[in-house]
């Protein structure tokens, strides 16, 4: 497993030294950052509603993937008081080539975090909330019990809020998935991120078929939970590989697929090899629906948690229509 512990001979927290955000990428050659095409444009954040969401997040000492991963939709989502909370700290133990979340040795879990997340959800008045996390390969259960505690705290503080989780793969963490599923989130999302041929360069710490099996196992444990997965395109994948990935997800009974354009965070990250056109995204959307997904979202700015609340309503409606 590719984790960043090997890169840290000493815990930098003990020395008070500033560490690079991505120590495993620091000595890699620069990759040029391509100019974005006209169809990838977003509104800069800064509205009063955005500021209110930002205030609540900061007052509760919370981390959001919106900020940590540099999501292009943060202005739109925070304007609507939608935020994806990232639990278990801001430091990931994996070293994925695409991700802008900080890598290194994480701090211990914050036992008050479930309560703080629940308070923020209540203050924001969220109808639907998305909870994700960094990878925590350092923990015996990969953080599964912490996920469960957050779900239970939100249920207690805001019973009408529906809960979507976006989890790590819990690789080599026996029993972890069962702990999370037993807490009964409404949507279980785990992203494949890319096609299997790109895993060694893009997602080296993960295993493609383990992730497929994880999603399949959720349905076996609780068929009522919606399952969801997403990928990025523009990393060098072929169209036929994306179509095969769709078939693999459908074989695992996954309900919802998201497909978005990869955007390179820095010169040290994996390069964008191609900007996929809106017409190609529309084609992926049509094919996914034809293959039997209850819902598909494919566009340049599609992200796992973008429009999550609206998509949850569509998922429920699609399941009900299918049952008729």
C-alpha positions as CSV (number, residue, x, y, z in Angstrom):
1,X,0.0,0.0,0.0
2,X,1.4,3.4,-0.9
3,X,1.1,5.6,2.2
4,X,3.1,8.6,3.2
5,X,4.5,7.4,6.5
6,X,7.6,6.2,4.6
7,X,8.3,9.8,3.7
8,X,8.3,11.1,7.3
9,X,11.3,9.9,9.5
10,X,10.0,12.1,12.3
11,X,6.7,13.4,13.3
12,X,6.8,17.1,12.3
13,X,4.3,18.1,14.9
14,X,6.9,17.3,17.6
15,X,9.3,19.8,16.1
16,X,6.9,22.5,15.1
17,X,8.3,22.5,11.6
18,X,6.3,23.5,8.5
19,X,6.0,20.6,6.1
20,X,5.2,20.8,2.4
21,X,1.5,20.1,1.7
22,X,2.5,17.1,-0.5
23,X,5.9,15.9,0.6
24,X,5.7,12.9,-1.7
25,X,5.4,15.2,-4.7
26,X,7.9,17.8,-3.7
27,X,10.8,16.5,-5.8
28,X,8.7,15.5,-8.9
29,X,9.3,17.4,-12.1
30,X,6.7,20.0,-12.9
31,X,3.8,19.2,-15.1
32,X,2.4,22.2,-17.1
33,X,-1.1,23.3,-16.1
34,X,-3.2,23.6,-19.2
35,X,-5.5,26.6,-19.8
36,X,-9.1,25.7,-19.1
37,X,-11.5,25.7,-22.0
38,X,-14.4,28.1,-22.2
39,X,-16.9,25.5,-20.9
40,X,-15.1,25.3,-17.5
41,X,-16.0,28.6,-15.8
42,X,-17.3,29.1,-12.3
43,X,-18.5,32.1,-10.2
44,X,-16.1,33.3,-7.6
45,X,-17.3,32.9,-4.0
46,X,-18.2,35.9,-1.8
47,X,-21.9,36.3,-1.5
48,X,-23.6,37.0,2.0
49,X,-24.9,33.4,2.1
50,X,-21.5,32.1,1.3
51,X,-20.0,34.2,4.1
52,X,-22.6,32.8,6.5
53,X,-21.8,29.2,5.6
54,X,-18.1,30.0,6.0
55,X,-18.7,31.6,9.4
56,X,-20.5,28.5,10.7
57,X,-17.8,26.2,9.4
58,X,-15.0,28.2,11.0
59,X,-16.8,28.8,14.3
60,X,-17.3,25.0,14.7
61,X,-13.7,24.3,13.8
62,X,-14.7,22.1,10.9
63,X,-12.9,20.9,7.8
64,X,-14.6,20.8,4.4
65,X,-13.5,19.0,1.3
66,X,-14.9,22.0,-0.6
67,X,-11.8,24.0,0.6
68,X,-9.2,21.2,1.1
69,X,-9.7,19.7,-2.4
70,X,-10.1,23.1,-4.1
71,X,-13.6,22.3,-5.5
72,X,-14.6,24.6,-8.3
73,X,-18.3,24.6,-7.1
74,X,-17.6,26.0,-3.6
75,X,-19.2,29.3,-4.5
76,X,-22.4,27.8,-5.8
77,X,-22.8,25.2,-3.0
78,X,-22.0,27.5,-0.1
79,X,-24.4,30.1,-1.5
80,X,-27.1,27.4,-1.0
81,X,-25.7,26.4,2.4
82,X,-24.5,23.1,1.1
83,X,-21.1,21.9,2.4
84,X,-19.3,18.6,2.4
85,X,-17.7,18.1,5.8
86,X,-14.4,16.2,5.9
87,X,-13.9,14.3,9.2
88,X,-10.9,12.9,10.9
89,X,-8.6,15.8,10.2
90,X,-7.2,17.5,7.1
91,X,-4.2,15.1,6.6
92,X,-4.4,12.0,4.5
93,X,-2.2,8.9,4.7
94,X,-2.5,8.1,1.0
95,X,-0.5,9.8,-1.8
96,X,-2.9,9.9,-4.8
97,X,-1.5,11.8,-7.8
98,X,-4.7,13.8,-8.4
99,X,-5.7,15.0,-4.9
100,X,-5.0,18.3,-3.3
101,X,-5.7,17.2,0.2
102,X,-2.7,17.5,2.4
103,X,-0.7,14.3,3.0
104,X,1.4,13.2,6.0
105,X,1.0,11.8,9.5
106,X,-2.5,12.7,10.8
107,X,-3.3,14.0,14.3
108,X,-5.3,11.9,16.7
109,X,-9.1,11.8,16.2
110,X,-11.1,14.6,17.8
111,X,-13.6,13.0,20.0
112,X,-15.8,16.1,20.0
113,X,-16.0,16.2,16.2
114,X,-19.2,14.2,15.8
115,X,-20.9,16.7,18.2
116,X,-19.5,19.7,16.3
117,X,-20.6,18.3,12.9
118,X,-24.1,17.7,14.2
119,X,-24.3,21.2,15.6
120,X,-23.2,22.7,12.3
121,X,-25.8,20.6,10.4
122,X,-28.5,21.9,12.7
123,X,-27.4,25.5,12.5
124,X,-27.3,25.4,8.7
125,X,-30.7,23.8,8.6
126,X,-29.5,21.1,6.1
127,X,-32.0,18.8,4.6
128,X,-29.2,16.7,3.2
129,X,-25.6,16.5,4.3
130,X,-22.5,14.9,2.8
131,X,-19.8,13.5,5.1
132,X,-16.4,12.5,3.7
133,X,-13.0,11.9,5.2
134,X,-9.3,11.6,4.6
135,X,-7.9,8.1,4.4
136,X,-6.7,7.0,7.8
137,X,-4.6,3.9,7.2
138,X,-3.1,4.5,10.7
139,X,-6.3,3.6,12.5
140,X,-7.2,-0.1,13.2
141,X,-10.7,0.3,11.7
142,X,-9.7,3.0,9.1
143,X,-12.0,5.4,11.0
144,X,-15.2,3.3,10.6
145,X,-16.4,3.9,14.1
146,X,-15.8,7.6,13.8
147,X,-18.0,7.7,10.7
148,X,-20.7,5.8,12.7
149,X,-20.5,8.2,15.6
150,X,-20.9,11.2,13.2
151,X,-24.0,9.6,11.6
152,X,-25.5,8.9,15.0
153,X,-24.8,12.5,16.2
154,X,-26.5,14.0,13.2
155,X,-29.5,11.7,13.6
156,X,-29.9,12.9,17.2
157,X,-29.5,16.6,16.5
158,X,-31.3,16.8,13.2
159,X,-33.6,13.8,12.7
160,X,-35.0,15.0,9.4
161,X,-31.6,15.4,7.7
162,X,-30.7,12.7,5.2
163,X,-27.1,11.6,5.3
164,X,-24.7,10.8,2.5
165,X,-21.3,9.5,3.2
166,X,-18.3,9.4,0.9
167,X,-15.8,6.9,2.4
168,X,-12.3,5.6,1.9
169,X,-11.9,2.0,0.8
170,X,-11.1,0.5,4.3
171,X,-8.5,-1.6,2.6
172,X,-7.3,-4.4,4.9
173,X,-9.6,-3.2,7.7
174,X,-11.7,-6.3,8.4
175,X,-15.2,-5.5,9.8
176,X,-14.9,-1.7,9.1
177,X,-17.5,-1.6,6.4
178,X,-20.0,-3.4,8.6
179,X,-19.7,-0.8,11.3
180,X,-20.5,2.0,8.9
181,X,-23.4,0.3,7.2
182,X,-24.9,-0.6,10.6
183,X,-25.2,3.2,11.2
184,X,-27.5,3.3,8.2
185,X,-26.5,6.3,6.1
186,X,-29.1,7.1,3.3
187,X,-26.4,7.1,0.6
188,X,-23.1,5.2,0.6
189,X,-20.6,6.8,-1.8
190,X,-17.2,5.4,-2.6
191,X,-15.3,6.8,-5.6
192,X,-13.4,4.6,-8.0
193,X,-11.8,7.9,-9.3
194,X,-10.4,6.4,-12.5
195,X,-10.3,3.3,-14.7
196,X,-8.2,0.3,-13.5
197,X,-5.4,0.8,-16.0
198,X,-4.6,4.2,-14.3
199,X,-4.5,3.0,-10.7
200,X,-0.7,2.6,-10.4
201,X,-0.1,6.2,-11.5
202,X,-3.2,7.9,-10.2
203,X,-4.4,6.0,-7.2
204,X,-1.5,3.8,-6.2
205,X,-2.6,3.0,-2.6
206,X,-6.0,1.6,-3.7
207,X,-7.2,-1.6,-5.5
208,X,-9.8,-1.3,-8.2
209,X,-11.6,-4.6,-7.6
210,X,-11.5,-4.1,-3.8
211,X,-13.4,-0.8,-4.3
212,X,-16.0,-2.6,-6.6
213,X,-16.4,-5.3,-4.0
214,X,-16.9,-2.7,-1.2
215,X,-19.8,-1.2,-3.1
216,X,-21.3,-4.5,-3.8
217,X,-21.0,-5.6,-0.1
218,X,-23.0,-2.5,1.0
219,X,-26.0,-3.7,-1.0
220,X,-25.6,-7.2,0.4
221,X,-25.6,-5.9,3.9
222,X,-28.5,-3.4,3.5
223,X,-30.3,-3.2,0.1
224,X,-32.2,-0.1,1.2
225,X,-29.0,2.1,1.2
226,X,-28.4,3.9,-2.1
227,X,-24.9,3.3,-3.5
228,X,-22.9,5.8,-5.6
229,X,-19.5,6.1,-7.2
230,X,-17.6,8.7,-9.2
231,X,-14.7,9.0,-11.6
232,X,-12.7,11.7,-13.2
233,X,-11.9,11.8,-16.9
234,X,-9.1,13.5,-18.7
235,X,-6.4,11.4,-17.1
236,X,-5.6,9.4,-20.2
237,X,-8.4,6.8,-20.0
238,X,-10.0,5.4,-23.2
239,X,-13.8,5.6,-23.8
240,X,-14.1,1.8,-23.8
241,X,-12.5,1.7,-20.4
242,X,-15.1,4.0,-19.0
243,X,-17.9,1.9,-20.5
244,X,-16.4,-1.2,-18.9
245,X,-16.1,0.6,-15.6
246,X,-19.9,1.3,-15.9
247,X,-20.5,-2.4,-16.4
248,X,-18.5,-3.3,-13.3
249,X,-20.4,-0.8,-11.2
250,X,-23.8,-2.1,-12.5
251,X,-22.6,-5.7,-11.7
252,X,-22.1,-4.5,-8.1
253,X,-25.7,-3.0,-8.2
254,X,-24.5,0.6,-7.8
255,X,-27.4,3.1,-8.2
256,X,-25.7,6.3,-9.2
257,X,-22.5,7.2,-11.2
258,X,-20.9,10.7,-11.4
259,X,-18.4,11.6,-14.1
260,X,-16.5,14.9,-14.1
261,X,-13.4,16.6,-15.6
262,X,-10.1,16.2,-13.7
263,X,-8.6,19.6,-13.0
264,X,-4.9,19.6,-12.0
265,X,-4.4,21.3,-8.6
266,X,-0.7,22.2,-9.0
267,X,2.3,21.6,-11.3
268,X,3.3,18.6,-9.1
269,X,0.1,16.7,-9.6
270,X,-0.9,14.4,-12.4
271,X,-1.3,16.4,-15.6
272,X,-4.6,16.9,-17.4
273,X,-4.1,14.9,-20.6
274,X,-7.3,16.1,-22.2
275,X,-10.3,18.3,-21.6
276,X,-13.3,16.2,-22.4
277,X,-16.0,18.1,-24.4
278,X,-19.6,18.7,-23.1
279,X,-20.9,16.5,-26.0
280,X,-18.8,13.6,-24.8
281,X,-20.0,14.0,-21.3
282,X,-23.6,14.0,-22.6
283,X,-22.9,10.7,-24.3
284,X,-21.5,9.2,-21.1
285,X,-24.7,10.3,-19.3
286,X,-26.9,8.7,-21.9
287,X,-25.0,5.4,-21.9
288,X,-25.0,5.2,-18.1
289,X,-28.7,5.6,-17.9
290,X,-29.1,3.0,-20.7
291,X,-27.0,0.6,-18.7
292,X,-29.5,0.7,-15.8
293,X,-28.2,3.3,-13.3
294,X,-31.0,4.9,-11.4
295,X,-29.2,8.2,-11.8
296,X,-26.2,9.5,-13.7
297,X,-24.5,12.9,-13.7
298,X,-21.8,13.6,-16.3
299,X,-20.5,17.1,-17.0
300,X,-17.2,19.0,-16.9
301,X,-18.0,20.4,-13.4
302,X,-19.8,17.3,-12.0
303,X,-18.3,16.4,-8.6
304,X,-19.4,13.7,-6.1
305,X,-21.2,16.0,-3.8
306,X,-22.4,18.6,-6.2
307,X,-26.3,18.9,-6.0
308,X,-26.3,16.0,-3.6
309,X,-29.5,17.0,-2.0
310,X,-31.4,17.3,-5.3
311,X,-29.9,14.1,-6.5
312,X,-31.0,12.2,-3.4
313,X,-34.6,13.3,-4.2
314,X,-34.2,12.1,-7.8
315,X,-32.8,8.8,-6.6
316,X,-35.8,8.1,-4.4
317,X,-38.2,9.1,-7.2
318,X,-36.3,6.8,-9.6
319,X,-36.4,3.8,-7.2
320,X,-40.2,4.3,-6.6
321,X,-40.8,4.6,-10.4
322,X,-38.8,1.4,-11.0
323,X,-40.9,-0.5,-8.3
324,X,-44.2,0.3,-10.0
